[in-house]
Amino acid sequence: MRSIVASLALLSPFRLFGLERHKLSVSIQALFWIALVVAGLSLVNSAYDFYRYSGTDLRVRIVGTRAMLRGINPYLLDYSPKLPEILQDPDQYSQGLSRCPYPPSLLLFYAPLSPLPYPAARAISMGLEWIALIATIALLARTFHYQRARAIFVISALVGFCGSYFWRLHVERGQYHIFITLLLAWGIYEVLKTRKDSWQIGIPFGLALALRPTILVILLFLFLQKFRKATFCAIGTAVAVVLLTLPFGGLQFWQDWQSLVNRYEDRVVVVKDGAQPIKERLPAEGFYPDRMLLDAKTNNTSAVNILVHALDAVKVDLPPKNVKSLTRIVMFAIILIFLLLFIWGDRRKAAGIRFALFSSVLLSVIAEFIAPVRNGYADVQLLLVVALSMPLLLRPGGRFLGFIVVLGFLASSYLPFKERIDYDLARVLLVIAPVTILYSGILIKRIREPTGSKLLAG
């Protein structure tokens, strides 16, 4: 982290990402500058979006945080023009159904912004999202040993992520996934830099776990790699954050949060809950209802929604309860199979900690699909998968699959979002599927010949 701060002080884009200009070819340098221009144009889009749109997702988290800090249950809070403006969420569509399916720990994360006027809070949030993305790329770039691989990753990230439609949507909506990605990148960087177990390594993983329970998968892999201090520190950090939320509403807020998440899952599988639409919604605190980037509408790519679409396509009608149960069984089975294969293939620790991190991050991204709602802006977490798998994709045997990843990912990222899940699914699958093929090949090779400690060298 200190090297990144020093690079910022020198105002050198090459130094910021840990690149040594004299070691890069002219063509790589030219591509780097082009990538910076693409990222800069995306930043201009974000500035335009700040003035044009309202940041609908950030609004509900700011309102939810304000309510929680006042001891008001954010999961039962209903929109009403009679409420103080600071507690109004004009984009709530249904009476009795809060738009705040976020855990109290995530709401606590937004506590520093909650006292500010909403426009100021939104401006700061958008700036922090951009800083978090650049810092994430800079941290992950420093996990590569070779300058050429590092440069290729940085260029790919600046074009494929900074310049993508889903990132524009992430910033316009005011999402939080990039902050979790930054915490994980910080933890990954520390693990690969020291390669020794220590308590402090667990802090970023613990903070991420407090915000997103699916991070538990990564801790399991760290534990298997004998990073016991880091694992226990991460769990302790997450528990400490949860305890910090209890004075505001106790366990009741956590129970109501889970109930609200279950209601959203029911609505995905078309269970009517009796919620009535709100007819009149008025602007509040500079926030205007329904003012959002409609031409980049996101789609729900959760496992349960994919299953619902698949069942509709084959004309199979299952009770909603069975749909939810089948989804959980399939997802947990996939995670369990991957975990058992890793343990089997890693019985002699042939490929080391980078392979374990790659495996854990891949599984944590897959675990994200268990949530009842998973939108396109969550794909920013694929940055971790790309970074940890790039040494594989740059090897002679992986270049063709790497080409598919880059081409398909860029195509699906720059096409406008539509009222369908095709593009969102394509982007995820075009990263995860080729990487999983390579991952499975390594596992098979290691099971047969558990050697080759540099399979994932950076």
C-alpha positions in Angstrom: 0.0 0.0 0.0 2.9 2.4 0.8 4.3 2.0 -2.8 0.9 2.9 -4.2 0.8 6.1 -2.1 4.3 7.0 -3.2 3.4 6.4 -6.8 0.5 8.8 -6.5 2.8 11.4 -5.0 5.0 11.1 -8.1 1.9 11.4 -10.4 3.3 8.6 -12.7 0.7 6.3 -14.2 3.3 3.7 -14.8 4.6 3.8 -11.2 1.1 3.8 -9.9 0.6 0.3 -11.3 4.1 -0.9 -10.5 5.2 -0.7 -14.1 8.8 0.1 -15.1 8.5 1.9 -18.4 12.0 1.1 -19.7 11.2 -2.7 -19.4 8.1 -2.5 -21.6 8.1 -2.5 -25.4 6.8 0.5 -27.4 3.7 -1.4 -28.4 2.8 -2.3 -24.7 3.4 1.4 -23.7 1.1 2.6 -26.5 -1.6 0.1 -25.4 -1.2 1.3 -21.9 -1.8 4.9 -22.9 -4.9 3.9 -25.0 -6.2 2.0 -22.0 -5.8 5.1 -19.8 -7.8 7.2 -22.3 -10.6 4.6 -22.3 -10.6 4.7 -18.4 -10.6 8.5 -18.6 -13.6 8.6 -20.9 -15.4 6.3 -18.5 -14.6 8.8 -15.7 -16.2 11.5 -17.8 -19.3 9.4 -18.1 -19.5 9.1 -14.3 -19.3 12.8 -14.0 -22.2 13.2 -16.4 -24.2 10.5 -14.6 -23.7 12.4 -11.3 -25.5 15.4 -12.7 -28.1 13.5 -14.8 -29.1 10.7 -12.4 -29.9 10.2 -8.7 -28.0 7.0 -7.6 -31.0 4.9 -6.6 -29.1 2.1 -4.8 -26.9 4.4 -2.8 -30.0 6.4 -1.7 -31.6 3.4 0.0 -28.4 2.5 1.8 -27.9 6.0 3.1 -31.5 6.1 4.3 -31.2 2.7 5.8 -28.0 3.7 7.6 -29.6 6.9 9.0 -32.6 4.8 10.2 -30.4 2.2 11.8 -28.2 4.7 13.6 -31.5 6.2 15.1 -32.7 2.9 16.3 -35.4 2.7 13.5 -35.7 -0.7 11.8 -34.5 -0.1 8.2 -36.0 -3.4 7.0 -39.5 -2.3 8.1 -39.2 1.4 7.1 -41.9 2.4 4.6 -41.8 5.3 2.3 -44.1 8.2 3.2 -44.0 11.9 2.2 -44.7 12.6 5.8 -41.4 11.2 7.0 -38.4 13.6 7.3 -36.7 13.9 3.9 -33.5 12.3 5.3 -35.5 9.1 5.9 -37.4 9.0 2.6 -36.6 6.6 -0.2 -38.7 7.8 -3.1 -37.7 4.8 -5.3 -39.6 2.3 -3.0 -42.1 0.8 -5.4 -44.2 -1.4 -3.1 -45.8 -0.6 0.3 -44.5 -2.8 3.0 -41.4 -4.0 1.0 -38.3 -2.1 1.9 -35.6 -1.7 -0.8 -32.9 -2.3 1.8 -31.9 -6.0 1.7 -28.4 -5.1 3.0 -27.1 -6.5 6.3 -26.6 -4.1 9.3 -22.8 -4.5 8.9 -22.9 -3.1 5.4 -25.2 -0.2 6.5 -22.6 0.5 9.3 -20.0 0.9 6.6 -21.9 3.9 5.2 -22.2 5.6 8.6 -19.5 8.3 7.8 -21.5 9.4 4.8 -25.0 9.3 6.4 -24.8 12.7 8.2 -24.0 14.5 4.9 -26.6 16.0 2.5 -27.4 13.3 0.0 -25.8 15.0 -3.0 -22.5 15.4 -1.1 -22.7 11.8 0.1 -23.2 10.7 -3.5 -20.3 12.7 -4.9 -18.0 11.3 -2.3 -19.2 7.7 -2.8 -18.7 8.0 -6.6 -15.2 9.3 -6.0 -14.4 6.6 -3.6 -15.6 3.9 -6.0 -13.2 5.1 -8.7 -10.3 5.3 -6.2 -11.2 1.8 -5.0 -11.1 0.4 -8.5 -7.8 2.0 -9.4 -6.3 0.8 -6.0 -7.6 -2.7 -6.7 -5.9 -2.9 -10.1 -2.7 -1.4 -8.6 -2.6 -4.0 -5.8 -3.4 -6.9 -8.0 -0.8 -5.8 -10.6 1.9 -6.0 -7.9 1.2 -9.7 -7.5 2.8 -10.4 -10.9 6.5 -11.0 -10.9 7.1 -10.2 -14.6 6.6 -6.7 -16.1 5.0 -7.9 -19.3 2.4 -10.0 -17.4 1.8 -7.1 -15.1 1.3 -4.6 -18.0 -1.1 -7.0 -19.8 -3.2 -7.3 -16.7 -3.3 -3.5 -16.1 -4.3 -2.8 -19.8 -7.0 -5.5 -19.7 -8.3 -4.2 -16.4 -8.4 -0.5 -17.5 -10.2 -1.4 -20.8 -12.3 -4.4 -19.7 -13.4 -3.0 -16.3 -12.9 0.8 -16.0 -14.3 1.3 -19.5 -17.1 -1.2 -19.2 -20.9 -0.6 -19.1 -21.3 -2.6 -15.9 -18.7 -0.4 -14.2 -20.5 2.7 -15.3 -23.7 1.2 -13.9 -21.9 0.3 -10.7 -20.9 4.0 -10.1 -24.1 5.5 -11.4 -26.2 3.3 -9.0 -23.8 3.8 -6.1 -22.9 0.2 -5.5 -20.5 -1.3 -2.9 -19.0 -4.4 -4.6 -15.8 -2.6 -5.5 -15.1 -2.0 -1.8 -15.3 -5.7 -1.1 -13.1 -6.4 -4.1 -10.5 -3.9 -2.8 -10.5 -5.6 0.6 -9.9 -9.0 -1.0 -7.2 -7.6 -3.3 -5.5 -6.1 -0.3 -5.6 -9.5 1.5 -4.4 -11.4 -1.6 -1.6 -8.9 -2.1 -0.4 -9.4 1.5 -0.6 -13.2 1.3 1.4 -13.3 -1.9 3.9 -10.7 -0.7 4.7 -12.4 2.6 3.7 -16.0 2.0 3.7 -16.3 5.8 0.8 -16.7 8.2 0.2 -13.6 10.4 -2.7 -12.0 12.2 -2.8 -8.8 10.2 -3.4 -10.6 7.0 -6.8 -11.6 8.3 -8.0 -8.0 8.8 -9.0 -7.2 5.2 -10.6 -10.7 4.7 -12.5 -10.2 8.0 -13.9 -6.8 6.9 -14.9 -8.3 3.6 -16.6 -11.3 5.4 -18.6 -8.9 7.5 -20.0 -7.2 4.4 -20.5 -10.4 2.3 -20.9 -13.9 3.9 -19.7 -15.7 0.7 -16.1 -14.6 1.6 -16.2 -17.5 4.1 -15.2 -19.8 1.2 -11.9 -17.9 0.9 -11.2 -18.3 4.6 -11.7 -22.1 4.3 -9.0 -22.3 1.7 -6.7 -20.1 3.8 -7.2 -22.5 6.7 -6.4 -25.5 4.5 -3.1 -23.7 3.5 -2.2 -23.4 7.2 -2.9 -19.7 7.4 -4.5 -20.3 10.8 -3.7 -16.9 12.4 -5.1 -15.1 9.4 -8.2 -17.2 9.4 -9.0 -16.7 13.0 -8.2 -13.0 12.8 -10.6 -12.7 9.9 -13.4 -14.4 11.7 -12.7 -12.3 14.8 -12.7 -9.1 12.8 -16.1 -10.1 11.2 -17.6 -10.9 14.6 -16.3 -7.6 16.0 -18.1 -5.7 13.1 -21.3 -7.6 13.7 -21.1 -6.8 17.5 -20.7 -3.1 16.6 -24.2 -3.2 15.0 -26.0 -4.7 18.0 -26.4 -1.5 20.0 -28.6 -0.1 17.2 -31.1 -2.8 17.0 -29.8 -6.0 18.5 -30.3 -9.4 16.8 -33.8 -8.2 15.7 -32.4 -6.2 12.9 -30.4 -9.2 11.6 -33.5 -11.4 11.8 -35.6 -8.8 9.9 -32.8 -8.5 7.3 -32.9 -12.2 6.7 -36.7 -12.1 6.4 -36.5 -9.4 3.8 -33.9 -11.3 1.8 -36.3 -14.3 1.9 -39.1 -12.1 0.6 -37.0 -11.0 -2.3 -36.2 -14.6 -3.1 -39.9 -15.4 -3.1 -40.6 -12.6 -5.5 -38.0 -14.0 -7.9 -39.8 -17.4 -8.0 -43.1 -15.5 -8.4 -44.6 -15.8 -4.9 -47.2 -13.1 -4.4 -46.6 -11.4 -1.0 -49.5 -8.9 -1.1 -47.3 -5.8 -1.4 -49.2 -2.9 -3.0 -47.6 -0.4 -5.4 -47.0 3.1 -4.0 -48.9 5.5 -6.2 -47.3 8.9 -5.3 -43.6 9.3 -4.8 -42.1 12.7 -4.4 -38.5 14.0 -4.7 -36.6 14.2 -1.4 -33.2 15.8 -0.6 -32.4 16.3 -4.2 -33.2 12.7 -5.1 -35.8 12.2 -7.9 -37.7 8.9 -8.2 -37.0 6.7 -11.2 -34.1 9.0 -12.4 -31.6 6.3 -13.3 -29.6 5.0 -16.3 -32.5 3.2 -18.0 -30.5 2.4 -21.1 -28.2 0.3 -19.0 -30.8 -1.6 -17.1 -29.3 -4.5 -15.1 -30.6 -8.0 -14.9 -30.8 -10.6 -12.1 -28.3 -13.4 -12.8 -28.8 -15.2 -9.5 -28.9 -19.0 -9.6 -32.6 -19.1 -8.6 -33.5 -16.6 -11.4 -31.5 -18.6 -14.0 -33.3 -21.7 -12.9 -36.7 -20.1 -13.1 -35.9 -19.0 -16.7 -34.6 -22.4 -17.6 -37.8 -24.2 -16.2 -40.0 -21.7 -18.1 -38.0 -22.5 -21.3 -38.6 -26.3 -21.0 -42.2 -25.8 -19.8 -41.6 -27.4 -16.4 -43.7 -26.1 -13.5 -42.3 -26.6 -10.0 -43.7 -25.3 -6.7 -41.7 -22.2 -5.6 -40.4 -24.0 -2.5 -39.0 -26.8 -4.7 -37.3 -24.2 -7.0 -35.6 -22.6 -4.0 -34.5 -25.9 -2.5 -33.2 -27.2 -5.9 -31.2 -24.1 -6.4 -29.5 -24.4 -3.0 -28.8 -28.1 -3.5 -27.2 -27.5 -7.0 -25.1 -24.6 -5.8 -23.8 -26.2 -2.6 -23.1 -29.4 -4.6 -21.0 -27.4 -7.1 -19.0 -25.8 -4.2 -18.6 -29.1 -2.4 -17.3 -30.9 -5.5 -14.8 -28.1 -6.2 -13.6 -28.1 -2.6 -13.2 -31.9 -2.5 -11.3 -31.8 -5.8 -9.0 -29.1 -4.5 -8.3 -31.0 -1.3 -7.6 -34.2 -3.3 -5.4 -32.5 -5.9 -3.6 -30.4 -3.3 -2.7 -33.2 -1.0 1.0 -32.4 -1.6 0.7 -28.6 -1.9 2.3 -28.7 -5.4 1.2 -25.3 -6.8 1.3 -23.3 -3.6 -0.7 -20.4 -2.2 -1.5 -18.6 -5.5 -3.3 -21.7 -6.7 -5.2 -21.9 -3.4 -6.2 -18.2 -3.7 -7.3 -18.7 -7.3 -9.4 -21.7 -6.3 -11.0 -19.8 -3.3 -11.8 -16.7 -5.3 -13.3 -18.7 -8.1 -15.5 -20.5 -5.7 -16.5 -17.3 -3.8 -17.6 -15.8 -7.1 -19.7 -18.9 -7.9 -21.1 -18.7 -4.3 -22.3 -15.2 -5.1 -25.0 -16.7 -7.3 -26.7 -18.2 -4.2 -28.0 -14.7 -3.4 -31.6 -14.1 -4.6 -30.6 -11.1 -6.5 -27.2 -10.7 -8.3 -26.9 -7.9 -10.8 -24.4 -7.1 -13.5 -22.4 -4.6 -11.4 -21.3 -7.4 -9.1 -19.1 -8.6 -12.0 -16.4 -6.2 -10.8 -15.4 -9.1 -8.6 -14.3 -11.0 -11.7 -11.3 -8.7 -11.6 -9.9 -11.0 -8.9 -10.5 -14.1 -11.0 -8.8 -12.5 -14.0 -5.7 -11.4 -12.0 -5.2 -14.8 -10.3 -5.8 -16.8 -13.5 -3.8 -14.6 -15.9 -0.6 -16.6 -15.4 -2.5 -19.6 -16.7 -4.0 -17.7 -19.6 -0.6 -16.4 -20.7 0.9 -19.9 -20.8 1.2 -21.5 -24.3 -1.6 -24.0 -23.4 -4.0 -21.3 -22.2 -3.6 -18.5 -24.8 -6.5 -19.6 -26.9 -8.9 -19.7 -23.9 -7.4 -16.4 -22.8 -8.3 -14.9 -26.2 -11.9 -16.2 -25.7 -12.0 -14.6 -22.3 -10.7 -11.2 -23.5 -12.8 -11.1 -26.7 -16.0 -12.3 -25.1 -15.6 -10.3 -22.0 -15.1 -7.0 -23.9 -18.0 -7.7 -26.3 -20.4 -8.4 -23.5 -19.1 -5.5 -21.3 -19.5 -2.8 -24.0 -22.8 -3.9 -25.4 -25.7 -1.9 -23.8 -27.7 -3.9 -21.2 -31.1 -5.1 -22.3 -34.2 -6.4 -20.7 -32.8 -9.9 -20.7 -30.0 -11.7 -18.9 -28.1 -12.9 -22.0 -25.3 -10.3 -21.9 -24.8 -10.6 -18.1 -24.6 -14.3 -18.2 -22.3 -14.3 -21.3 -19.8 -12.0 -19.5 -19.7 -14.2 -16.4 -19.5 -17.5 -18.3 -16.9 -16.2 -20.7 -14.6 -15.6 -17.8 -15.5 -18.5 -15.5 -16.0 -21.2 -18.1 -12.5 -21.0 -19.7 -10.8 -20.4 -16.4 -12.6 -23.4 -14.9 -11.4 -25.6 -17.8 -7.9 -24.6 -17.1 -8.5 -25.0 -13.4 -9.8 -28.6 -13.9 -6.9 -29.4 -16.2 -4.4 -28.4 -13.4 -6.3 -30.4 -10.9 -6.3 -33.5 -13.1 -2.6 -33.0 -13.8 -1.8 -32.6 -10.1 -3.8 -35.6 -9.1 -1.9 -37.7 -11.6 1.5 -36.0 -11.1 1.4 -33.8 -8.0 4.5 -31.7 -8.9 5.1 -28.4 -10.7 5.3 -25.8 -8.0 5.3 -23.0 -10.6 2.0 -23.7 -12.3 0.7 -20.3 -11.1 3.8 -18.3 -10.9 3.2 -14.6 -11.6 
